[in-house]
Amino acid sequence: MSTAQHKIGSGFGADSTADDVLEGIDLGGKLAIVTGGYSGLGLETTRALTKAGAEVVVPARRPDGAREALAGLDRVEVDQLDLGDLESVRAFAERFLASGRTVDLMINNAGIMACPQTRVGAGWEAQFATNHLGHYALVNRLWPAIEPGGARVVSVSSRGHHFSGIRWDDVHWQQGYDKWEAYGQAKTANVLFAVHLDRLGREKGVRAFALHPGGIITPLQRHLPKEEMVERGWIDEQGNVLNPEGFKSPQQGAATQVWAATSTQLEGLGGVYLEDCDIAEPASEGERLGVKAWATDPEQAARLWALSAELTGVDAFAA
């Protein structure tokens, strides 16, 4: 089967930063929404976009903390949003739509990783609900502002999608729980969401991408015990970051999502998975690089979209 999952030779790479990929790009007059845009990669993404002239709306579960983290940045607006609460998603979307603005860049950056078994909403597993369902509902509710500007919608996935495809028989882990497989399922869902949204939106000029930002030590690791990170070789006993797997800096980690949202090299493309500021190759057996076939399967993408619409009660494309 032919695939668009092949490198295009962008000229950027793992060491590129968000500022590097935005060099010479003027985002004046553009509006971006960056979920979780006040911490880790999200903060670096917000910094880079505003530096290039964009106005950035940062929906945050903790608005006061977000305002403190973003102090000193121009053209930033903070609003309340809890992705694990569909009523909060609805309320944020309604406030934004009431402002009459359109969205040029939508970066679904917020997420949780490898948390203890937690249930939100209607008893949903928290990683699937927060990382996928919340963003699914948000984009669908914001569609009246996303469609007119022909926005790019970027889903921050992870190489963690290699851990698991969608567990169609038990997406909410009613039977047992594995925090890393649950994370993998949620990250696979991020890629499948981009695949199907791109199919639905491309005629309107809306293109969607998913990506692996790289390995970066950020607050995303907050649920991991120190002992586990030491065992994995990420940090030493004193908490210092080690580099056995080539950890990126937050500035480098933000580069691929910024490139996805802004690069002219991606014009006419969409529905693909990116890493290191380029389109990723299909993953070979046993390889940790590239994208798994289960994450780009259009039939699974359509099935996930239908399930997400059923669970959230939201579908901007329903007949």
C-alpha positions in Angstrom: 0.0 0.0 0.0 1.4 3.4 -0.9 1.8 6.0 1.9 2.6 9.6 2.3 4.7 8.6 5.3 8.1 9.4 3.8 10.7 12.1 4.6 10.6 15.2 2.5 14.1 16.5 3.5 13.0 19.5 5.4 16.6 20.6 6.2 15.7 20.6 9.9 16.4 17.8 12.4 16.5 16.6 16.0 18.7 19.5 17.1 16.5 22.2 15.5 14.7 24.5 17.9 11.3 26.2 17.6 13.0 29.5 16.8 15.0 27.8 14.1 12.0 26.5 12.2 10.3 29.9 12.5 13.2 31.9 11.2 12.0 34.3 8.6 8.3 33.5 9.2 6.0 36.4 10.1 2.9 35.2 12.1 1.6 38.7 12.6 -2.2 38.7 12.4 -2.4 34.9 13.1 -4.2 33.4 16.1 -3.1 30.2 17.7 -4.7 28.1 20.4 -2.1 26.0 22.3 -3.6 23.7 25.0 -1.2 23.4 27.9 0.8 26.3 26.4 2.2 27.4 29.8 4.3 24.4 30.8 7.1 22.3 29.2 6.9 22.1 25.4 3.7 24.1 25.4 5.4 27.1 27.1 8.3 27.0 24.5 5.7 26.7 21.7 3.9 29.8 23.0 7.1 31.7 23.4 8.2 30.9 19.8 4.8 31.7 18.3 4.5 35.1 20.1 8.1 36.0 19.2 7.1 35.5 15.5 4.1 37.8 16.0 1.2 35.5 16.6 -1.6 36.0 19.1 -1.8 32.9 21.3 -4.8 31.8 23.4 -3.7 29.4 26.2 -6.5 27.3 27.7 -5.3 26.1 31.1 -6.7 23.9 33.9 -4.9 26.2 36.3 -5.3 29.7 34.8 -3.5 31.6 37.7 -0.5 29.3 37.3 -0.6 29.8 33.6 -0.6 33.6 33.9 2.4 33.4 36.2 4.3 31.2 33.8 3.5 33.4 30.8 4.2 36.7 32.5 6.2 39.0 30.3 5.1 37.5 27.0 3.1 39.8 24.7 -0.1 38.8 22.8 -1.0 35.9 25.2 -4.5 35.3 26.6 -5.3 32.7 29.2 -8.6 31.1 29.7 -10.0 28.2 31.8 -10.2 24.7 30.3 -10.1 21.2 31.8 -9.8 18.6 29.0 -11.1 15.9 31.3 -14.4 17.7 31.8 -16.6 18.0 28.7 -18.7 20.8 30.3 -15.5 22.8 30.7 -14.6 22.1 27.1 -18.0 23.3 26.0 -17.8 26.5 28.1 -14.4 27.4 26.8 -15.4 26.9 23.1 -18.6 29.0 23.6 -16.6 31.8 25.1 -14.1 31.7 22.3 -16.7 31.5 19.5 -18.5 34.5 21.1 -15.4 36.6 20.5 -15.9 36.2 16.8 -12.3 35.3 16.1 -11.0 32.6 13.7 -8.3 30.1 14.5 -5.2 29.8 12.2 -3.2 27.4 14.3 -4.6 24.8 16.7 -2.0 22.9 18.7 -3.3 20.1 20.9 -0.3 20.0 23.2 -1.7 19.3 26.7 -1.6 15.8 28.0 -0.9 13.4 30.8 1.4 10.3 30.9 1.6 7.0 32.7 -0.7 8.2 35.6 -2.2 5.8 38.2 -5.5 4.4 37.1 -7.9 7.4 37.2 -11.4 7.9 35.9 -13.0 11.1 34.7 -16.2 12.1 33.1 -18.5 9.1 32.6 -16.0 6.7 34.1 -13.5 7.1 31.3 -9.9 6.2 31.6 -8.1 9.5 32.2 -5.3 9.3 29.6 -7.7 8.4 26.8 -10.2 10.9 28.0 -7.8 13.8 28.5 -5.3 13.3 25.7 -7.8 12.3 23.1 -11.5 12.8 23.9 -11.1 16.3 25.4 -9.1 17.4 22.3 -11.6 15.7 20.0 -14.5 17.6 21.6 -12.6 20.8 21.7 -11.7 20.8 18.0 -15.3 19.8 17.0 -16.8 22.6 19.1 -14.4 25.1 17.8 -15.0 24.0 14.2 -16.9 27.2 13.3 -13.7 29.2 14.1 -11.3 26.6 12.6 -12.9 26.1 9.2 -13.0 29.7 8.0 -9.3 30.3 8.4 -8.3 27.0 6.8 -6.4 26.3 10.1 -3.8 23.7 10.7 -4.6 21.3 13.6 -1.7 19.7 15.2 -1.9 16.8 17.7 1.1 16.2 19.9 1.3 12.4 20.0 4.4 10.4 21.0 6.6 7.5 20.1 4.7 6.0 23.0 2.0 5.1 20.4 4.2 2.1 19.7 3.1 0.7 23.1 -0.5 0.0 22.0 -3.0 0.3 19.3 -6.7 1.0 20.2 -8.1 -1.6 22.6 -11.4 -1.8 20.8 -12.8 -4.4 23.3 -11.9 -2.3 26.4 -10.8 1.3 25.6 -11.4 2.4 29.2 -9.5 -0.4 30.9 -12.4 -1.9 32.8 -10.3 -5.1 32.9 -7.0 -4.5 34.5 -4.7 -1.5 33.9 -1.3 -0.9 32.5 -0.2 2.8 32.7 2.2 2.6 29.7 -0.2 0.7 27.4 -2.9 3.1 28.4 -0.6 6.0 27.5 0.2 4.2 24.2 -3.5 3.8 23.3 -4.1 7.5 24.0 -1.1 8.5 21.8 -2.3 6.2 19.0 -5.7 8.0 19.3 -4.0 11.3 18.8 -2.5 10.1 15.4 -5.8 8.5 14.3 -7.6 11.7 15.1 -5.3 13.7 12.8 -5.7 11.1 10.0 -9.5 11.4 10.0 -9.8 15.1 10.7 -7.5 15.7 7.7 -9.8 13.6 5.5 -12.9 15.5 6.7 -11.3 19.0 6.6 -9.0 19.1 3.6 -11.7 20.3 1.2 -12.2 23.3 3.5 -8.5 23.9 3.5 -8.0 22.5 7.1 -5.1 20.1 7.4 -4.2 18.0 10.4 -0.9 16.5 11.6 0.3 14.4 14.5 3.8 14.2 15.8 6.4 12.8 18.2 8.2 15.8 19.8 11.2 13.7 21.0 12.3 12.6 24.5 12.3 15.6 26.8 12.3 15.8 30.6 9.3 18.1 31.4 6.4 18.2 33.9 4.8 15.5 31.8 6.8 13.0 33.9 5.2 14.2 37.1 3.4 10.9 37.7 6.5 8.8 37.4 8.3 7.8 40.7 12.0 8.9 40.8 13.0 5.3 41.2 11.4 4.4 37.8 13.1 7.2 36.0 16.4 6.2 37.5 15.8 2.6 36.4 15.0 3.7 32.9 18.3 5.7 32.8 16.6 9.1 32.5 18.0 10.6 35.6 20.6 9.7 38.2 20.1 9.3 42.0 20.5 13.0 42.5 17.8 13.8 39.9 20.2 15.0 37.2 19.1 14.4 33.6 21.1 11.7 31.8 21.3 11.4 28.1 21.3 7.8 27.1 18.5 8.2 24.6 19.4 11.6 23.3 17.0 13.8 25.3 16.1 17.0 23.7 15.9 20.4 25.3 12.4 21.9 25.6 13.2 24.3 22.8 14.2 21.4 20.5 11.2 19.4 21.7 8.8 22.2 20.7 10.3 22.5 17.2 8.3 19.7 15.4 4.9 21.0 16.6 5.8 24.6 15.6 7.1 23.3 12.2 3.8 21.3 11.7 1.7 24.4 12.5 3.6 26.9 10.3 5.9 25.4 7.6 5.2 26.1 4.0 7.0 22.8 3.3 3.8 21.0 4.4 1.4 22.8 2.1 -0.8 20.3 0.3 0.0 17.6 2.8 -1.8 16.4 5.8 -2.9 13.4 7.8 0.7 12.3 8.4 2.8 11.7 11.5 6.0 13.8 12.0 9.2 13.5 14.0 12.4 15.6 14.1 10.8 18.3 11.9 10.1 16.0 9.0 7.5 13.4 8.0 8.3 10.1 9.7 8.8 6.8 7.8 6.7 3.8 8.6 8.0 1.9 11.6 9.9 -1.3 10.9 9.5 -4.3 13.0 11.4 -3.9 16.3 12.3 -0.2 15.5 11.4 2.6 17.9 11.5 5.2 15.1 8.7 6.0 12.7 4.9 5.4 12.9 3.1 2.2 13.5 0.6 1.1 10.8 -2.2 0.8 13.4 -1.9 4.6 14.0 -2.4 5.6 10.4 -5.0 3.1 9.3 -7.9 5.1 7.8 -10.5 2.5 8.7 -9.4 2.6 12.4 -9.3 6.4 12.2 -12.9 6.5 11.0 -13.9 3.9 13.7 -12.3 6.0 16.4 -14.0 9.2 15.2 -17.4 7.4 15.4 -16.7 6.1 18.9 -15.5 9.6 20.0 -18.6 11.2 18.6 -20.7 8.6 20.5 -18.9 9.1 23.8 -18.8 12.9 23.7 -22.0 13.7 21.9 -20.2 16.1 19.6 -19.5 15.8 15.8 -19.1 18.9 13.7 -19.4 16.8 10.6 -22.6 14.9 11.4 -25.2 15.0 8.6 
